[in-house]
Amino acid sequence: MREIKPKLLKSAQYLRDWRRKNQRRNCGQGLWTAGWEDADPEDPFRSFMLNGYAYLGLARVAEMMEPIDPAEAGIWREEAAGLKKDIRMSFFETMAKSPVVPLGDGSWVPTVAPWANYSGPVMLQAEGGNWDSHGTVTTVIHCWADLPPLSGGH
């Protein structure tokens, strides 16, 4: 772990710096936009999936630093907690402006867009656009990013 510590910290610092650059925005503040110098197109969307992965990366860096540098681990644990808070805040703000949809049994369930500040699943085209979608990512976020269930009241 000590051997790769500089590379881990460099990666975590990159995530932190990008997040800070995005903290001065409206809904989705502090969240990453897509197209962050990788193979993605330059889209202005603050994807919940990409932010879930960024949170998970920061949280795991904190875990890896704990045995060799507890003070450093605390820094990254706080950074991960801040991003998690921003993800949840943006998620619930986005869900609040999204429609509910009926299920086959007659009940209704909330929906959420795959990114912050959009009204519902893109397949509904609630704000226009021509979307080819492969689905929303809320299940991925909750399974892979250690976020508590929506009904958990956290």
Buried (B, 14 or more C-beta within 10 A) or exposed (E): EEEEBEEBBEBBEBBBEBBEEBEEBEBBBBBBBBBBEEEEEEEEBBBBBBBBBBBBBBBBBBEBBBEEBEEBBEBBBEBBBBBBEBBBBBBEBBBEBBEEEEEEEEEEEBBBBBBBBBBBBBEBEBEEEEEEEEEBBBEBBBEBBBBEEBEEEE
